[in-house]
Amino acid sequence: MIDIDAKTAPISPTGTAMYQLISDLYPICRSITGNGVEKTLAILQAYIPLEIHQVPTGTQVFDWTVPKEWNIRDAYVKNTRGEKVIDFQKSNLHVLNYSIPIQKKMPLSELKKHLFSMPDCPDWIPYRTSYYSENWGFCLTHRQLEQLEDGEYEVCIDSSLEPGYLTYGEYYLPGKSEEEVLFSCHICHPSLCNDNLSGISVVTFLAKQLRSLSLKYSYRFLFIPGTIGSITWLSLNESKTFQIKHGLIAAGLGDLGKLHYKKSRRGNAEIDKAVIHVLQHSGQDYQINDFSPYGYDERQFCSPGFNLPVGSLTRTPFGQYPQYHTSADNLDFVKPDKLADSLETYLAVVDILENNQTYLNTNPKCEPQLGKRGLYGTFGGTQDKKTKEMATLWVLNLADGNHSLLDICDRSGLDFSVIRDAANALLEGGLLSNK
Ligand SMILES: [Zn+2]
């Protein structure tokens, strides 16, 4: 069946480029440590000047310890005829991520204790990890599992789990103020596209685009392994966290689902209001969810000892699509136009954060006479004119030093760009001053 939309809708060059980056990163076997992460960050350095940090195994980070470094060269299971019935070279999802090395012959009954499949989705390989308890295993399709005959199998996992480093990437883009906006994504998953090569791609292109702008805020972009990476970063950079005024965790941004925003723990932070405003005015379906202490790295940034204003903007949330953490989260599952739409949404949020100001009406006693200043009745088309007049009146009325432009949008129901333009005209006309 031909998808008419897909055939006629032009795909933006940015969406195509974001998809290409995902394609380049897809084959790499990543984990929370190891050279897969290093290879990934080296590819991203072609896009943005990422700084690479290495934290030694054994480093104490709050209640956690930086784990040993895991690397893998090959893995397979061979039957008695010497045929590879499971082969890491065909998919890196075949190995339980963080498997300890093993080279052993064993009967099927013993091997089966280390095999993981999905009976409900018999053609998909599940993604499984064992980071914090030493184990080994293989993941395979249920059909593969069912075809295994009784007999002896040769099991080989050529991996290493040794003292080394936890590696992460960081890019700091200085603005006029030292106050920061944080964007963070996890880089620890192997060949899985939506979770989270899509997040990596969106954050990379966001950073690339913001580099060319003159910005009010400074921006920090983190490319870190999930959980242990954010705990490590927060532990090593605690003194910098007071500068973080807004933040978003980027994940799951390439699937066909609608955008979902999970609020920060505070629930009414400026980032919450900014994202909600963008979604409300996007003309597309969306969903807002309250904070919960389960999910991605917002769990660490929003832990009570930090309680940072960090939300999470995704498409379909983790675990709510069947392809999640399986081999079906592949290059077919993410779409260039959805990646581009996600990036546009992030950029719209940045635009609001950059321009959200609180002003004072310099003529607060009764309405100023706008006509004599050319600020009334001089706008274009009728509908446009009415909207602009209303925006002007709303700004004048609420510019009392207690309402930001975003608050005024909330009260008036008008789009941020309309309110911002009205405020700029009033500022030029001398009717507003900075608070
Ligand atoms: Zn995941």
Boltz pocket constraint, residues with backbone or C-beta under 6 A from the ligand:
constraints:
  - pocket:
      binder: B
      contacts: [[A, 189], [A, 195], [A, 318], [A, 325]]
      max_distance: 6.0
